[in-house]
Amino acid sequence: MKLEEQKSSGKEKDEAAIELLRQLARKLCSNDITTARLAAFNLSWMQEDGLAILSKTLLGDFSRTTKKAAAYGLRSMKGRMKKMAVEVLEQGLKHRDRTTKAACVKALSLMKGGTPKKADSHSKSESNRPGIQRTDKRNIENKSSFGR
């Protein structure tokens, strides 16, 4: 038994690629962060087309979830597209939308290997708490027998 290979024309491949890009762009705009991040990661493998969609999404008027996923996709870019992705993230730092700025700051710091510091309002209240002290079991036994 021989499997017959069907040769598809270039036009059919182009139409399939365009449809895949449309589906990924739709999934990128999902409210579910897992779906959006997965779509962004898949777009990061699409070279120029993926970069165009991710940059338009990051710098456009989209939800917070979508922008975070787009930043994730841009920092996941590999090879020759990585430099262009960094440029898009640096453009986002100059953007007036604070969600875009925050996503770009986090993505760039993760790309450089650091961990971004959160502006934590609870840090002062936690520092005033006394530390947990470790007690030795032998000391407890000695204290209880000492009072007898």
PAKEDREN-665251 format. One record per residue: residue in three letters; y, z, x of N, C-alpha, C in turn. Coordinates in steps of 0.001 Angstrom, whole numbers, padded with zeros to 6 digits, always signed. Last residue first. Example, Ala and Ser with C-alpha at 12.3 -4.5 7.8 and 13.67 -1.06 7.14 Angstrom:
BEGIN
Ser-002250+007080+012850-001060+007140+013670+000030+007870+012900
Ala-005690+007800+013190-004500+007800+012300-003300+007800+013200
***
This chain:
BEGIN
Arg+021273+089051+009006+020213+089910+008496+020226+091246+009102
Gly+023039+087218+010130+023540+088142+009116+022500+089121+008640
Phe+021486+085594+011741+022406+086538+012374+022880+087584+011382
Ser+020195+083735+010278+019403+084883+010746+020290+085960+011367
Ser+022254+081888+009833+021627+082538+008682+020806+083747+009111
Lys+022909+081120+012414+023916+081790+011609+023284+082505+010426
Asn+020538+079831+013192+021009+081019+013912+022030+081799+013109
Glu+020461+077662+011405+019398+078673+011373+019853+079949+012064
Ile+022741+076264+012237+022670+076763+010863+021618+077859+010768
Asn+022039+075560+014826+023181+076433+014609+023162+077025+013211
Arg+019923+073815+014357+019662+075091+015030+020808+076065+014822
Lys+021185+071591+013253+020268+072360+012420+019998+073738+013044
Asp+024612+071050+013690+023299+071074+014304+022398+071995+013486
Thr+026799+068948+011954+026301+070295+012229+024899+070200+012774
Arg+029593+066934+012318+028140+067001+012364+027737+068430+012703
Gln+032224+066250+010163+031727+067007+011298+030218+067115+011209
Ile+034332+063654+009409+033065+064288+009059+032537+064978+010307
Gly+037875+064296+009564+036663+063585+009940+035420+064350+009523
Pro+040244+064527+006871+039547+065107+008029+038256+064338+008307
Arg+042709+062053+006172+041477+062749+005800+040824+063356+007033
Asn+044734+060515+007046+045022+061919+006816+043779+062723+006446
Ser+043809+057929+007069+043982+058577+008361+044264+060069+008204
Glu+043825+057132+004417+042537+057388+005047+042691+058135+006364
Ser+046494+056700+003908+045825+057786+003197+044482+058122+003838
Lys+047000+054479+005554+047687+055744+005798+046970+056894+005124
Ser+045395+052435+004457+045142+052893+005819+045824+054228+006111
His+045877+051270+002036+045105+052512+002048+044941+053100+003442
Ser+047040+048862+002287+047909+049950+001858+047193+051294+001914
Asp+046641+046473+004694+045923+047450+003895+046843+048614+003548
Ala+046663+043417+005390+047733+044357+005112+047157+045387+004149
Lys+044118+042673+007715+044591+042728+006346+045751+043704+006259
Lys+043881+040554+010456+044123+041912+009985+044671+041844+008578
Pro+041232+038283+011212+042579+038528+010706+042712+039965+010211
Thr+039608+038155+014262+039473+038523+012859+040859+038855+012345
Gly+039277+035271+016440+039711+036610+016068+039389+036908+014620
Gly+038698+032645+016963+037706+033655+017304+038102+035063+016946
Lys+040199+030600+016093+040479+031071+017451+039537+032192+017867
Met+039336+030401+013499+039012+029307+014417+039231+029723+015873
Leu+040461+032666+012408+039001+032593+012517+038574+031483+013470
Ser+043136+031907+012466+042702+033054+013271+041183+033070+013422
Leu+043096+029734+010699+043452+029526+012108+043001+030698+012978
Ala+042374+031025+008285+041539+029964+008849+041830+029753+010328
Lys+044529+032822+007922+043154+033314+008077+042265+032263+008732
Val+046677+031043+007691+046685+032083+008721+045267+032567+008985
Cys+045884+029552+005430+046022+028899+006741+046010+029916+007879
Ala+045951+031456+003407+044700+030747+003685+044742+030098+005067
Ala+048674+032164+003493+047637+033163+003773+046314+032502+004127
Lys+049935+029727+002773+050192+030361+004064+049071+031320+004439
Thr+048943+029402+000165+048661+028404+001196+048845+029004+002582
Thr+050075+031628-001031+048618+031474-001021+048192+030479+000048
Arg+052811+031156-000827+052218+032218-000007+050698+032166+000013
Asp+054448+028139-000399+053494+028852-001247+052762+029900-000404
Arg+055841+026758+001523+056517+027886+000885+055606+028675-000061
His+054441+025980+004747+054504+025760+003302+055144+026961+002627
Lys+053878+026412+007327+055287+026169+007003+055503+025968+005503
Leu+051155+026552+007368+051900+027757+007745+053377+027637+007375
Gly+050377+023954+006865+050286+024923+005781+051007+026222+006081
Gln+050509+022887+009374+051494+022451+008371+051534+023441+007225
Glu+048246+024067+010418+049547+024471+010951+050687+024020+010041
Leu+046316+022657+008978+046431+024103+008785+047771+024628+009320
Val+046763+020112+010064+046983+020331+008625+047149+021824+008346
Glu+045996+020620+012716+047363+020191+012423+047707+020407+010950
Val+043304+021163+012359+044179+022230+012860+045637+021881+012573
Ala+042467+018614+011598+042345+019720+010645+043234+020890+011057
Met+042851+017224+013953+043657+016867+012792+043618+017961+011734
Lys+040886+018459+015502+042287+018526+015916+043205+018207+014739
Lys+038541+017758+014119+038930+019157+014231+040414+019293+014591
Met+037692+015179+014228+038530+015549+013091+039073+016976+013207
Arg+035951+014843+016297+037285+014275+016451+038231+014674+015322
Gly+034034+017757+015674+034275+016533+016425+035727+016110+016467
Lys+034300+019191+012376+033739+019097+013724+034198+017811+014389
Met+035536+021550+010018+035529+020191+010569+035028+020213+012006
Ser+035883+024048+009079+034501+023636+009328+034407+022235+009908
Arg+038509+024275+008451+038063+024942+009681+036616+024620+010013
Leu+038460+022782+006079+039215+022288+007239+038776+022980+008523
Gly+036918+024420+004409+036445+023081+004753+037155+022522+005980
Tyr+038644+026630+004234+037302+026787+004797+036745+025436+005242
Ala+040753+025441+002905+040976+025955+004264+039648+026157+004973
Ala+039450+024953+000486+039940+023823+001275+040202+024253+002722
Ala+038999+027563-000386+037855+026707-000094+038275+025509+000757
Lys+041641+028359-000801+040814+029064+000182+039608+028217+000579
Lys+042362+026567-002844+043051+026521-001550+042250+027226-000463
Thr+040657+027372-004906+040577+026014-004391+041220+025912-003010
Thr+041556+029983-005367+040170+029738-004982+040026+028371-004331
Arg+044182+029501-006245+043938+030253-005011+042539+029992-004471
Ser+044675+026120-007521+044429+027552-007634+044145+028178-006269
Phe+047301+023810-006491+045965+024155-006962+045801+025664-006976
Asp+049299+021644-005557+049452+022706-006549+048093+022996-007185
Gly+048638+021015-002015+049045+020681-003373+049153+021906-004268
Leu+047558+021638+000402+049009+021579+000333+049530+021276-001067
Leu+044791+021575-000162+045407+022759+000447+046920+022775+000244
Thr+044454+018975-001206+044142+020154-002011+044834+021398-001467
Lys+045126+017376+000921+045866+017234-000329+045663+018459-001211
Ser+043160+018223+002736+044578+018478+003032+045434+018354+001775
Leu+040791+017380+001440+041014+018796+001745+042478+019108+002018
Ile+041171+014582+001299+040993+015367+000075+041302+016840+000339
Ala+041403+013919+004045+042467+013569+003101+042379+014423+001835
Leu+038957+014807+005060+040206+015390+005545+041341+015123+004566
Gly+037195+013086+003719+037136+014522+003479+038414+015217+003909
Asp+037962+010661+004870+038053+010850+003426+038051+012337+003071
Glu+037444+011077+007621+038799+010823+007149+038952+011080+005653
Gln+034539+013037+007299+035521+012499+008230+036885+012286+007580
Met+032700+014430+005801+033081+013093+005338+034205+012456+006161
Trp+032198+017035+006337+031348+016054+007016+031740+014616+006686
Ser+033824+018370+004635+034161+018425+006060+033318+017449+006878
Leu+032586+018157+002195+033714+017259+002475+034084+017269+003953
Asn+030776+020253+002462+030269+018879+002397+031378+017867+002667
Phe+032625+022364+002398+031801+022156+003586+031241+020735+003611
Ala+033615+022045-000192+034517+021898+000958+033731+021663+002239
Ala+031326+022599-001695+031926+021263-001785+032853+021017-000591
Leu+031042+025272-000948+029972+024324-000648+030506+022889-000692
Arg+033385+026348-002024+033172+026362-000571+032085+025378-000153
Ala+032954+025939-004794+034100+025317-004128+033905+025260-002609
Thr+030691+027508-005248+030652+026068-005516+031766+025351-004768
Thr+031787+030007-004576+030601+029496-003887+030491+027985-004046
Ile+033886+030405-006348+034184+030234-004926+032992+029663-004169
Asp+034506+028921-009338+033451+029632-008622+033612+029361-007130
Asn+036326+027154-010271+036745+028556-010190+035717+029413-009483
Ser+036608+023985-008550+035888+024931-009392+036451+026341-009226
Cys+037564+022016-006932+038523+022643-007843+037861+023634-008802
Leu+035292+021055-005746+036237+021803-004919+037238+022555-005789
Lys+034176+019516-007734+033550+020800-007424+034466+021680-006577
Arg+035891+017301-007552+035810+018077-008794+035240+019461-008527
Ala+035266+016437-004977+036639+016841-005272+036690+017667-006556
Leu+032582+015745-005348+032918+016841-004441+034337+017344-004683
Gln+032887+013583-007126+032132+014774-007529+032484+015970-006654
Arg+034342+011805-005493+034911+012293-006762+034218+013566-007213
Leu+032481+011345-003449+033755+011975-003130+034432+012527-004392
Leu+030513+010014-004956+030199+011293-004304+031481+012048-003957
Glu+031929+007694-005636+031478+008605-006700+031138+009978-006130
Ile+032221+006589-003102+033410+006951-003878+033045+007932-004984
Ala+029563+006106-002465+030347+007023-001642+031592+007499-002388
Ala+028908+004204-004395+028187+005481-004369+028963+006525-003561
Glu+030601+002132-003637+030757+002741-004958+030060+004093-005023
Asp+029524+001543-001113+030906+002005-001236+031139+002701-002572
Lys+026981+000669-001810+027125+001860-000976+028524+002435-001083
Glu+027653-001644-003235+026953-000552-003924+027067+000750-003132
Lys+028787-003153-001193+029610-002773-002331+028974-001617-003084
Gly+026691-003698+000512+027761-002831+000983+028629-002326-000160
Ser+023563-003625-001287+024719-004306-000708+025765-003275-000282
Ser+020409-002420-000328+021571-002375-001207+022753-003014-000494
Lys+017180-003385-000245+018409-003454+000527+019580-003469-000439
Gln+014347-001573-000652+015402-002275-001351+016652-002236-000490
Glu+011165-001952+000609+012501-001415+000842+013514-002264+000097
Glu+008090-001180-000685+009096-002211-000556+010469-001560-000414
Leu+005364+000138+000911+006555+000425+000128+007572-000668+000382
Lys+002078-000916+000602+003308-001020+001339+004474-000717+000418
Met-001185+000000+000837+000000+000000+000000+001241+000000+000876
***
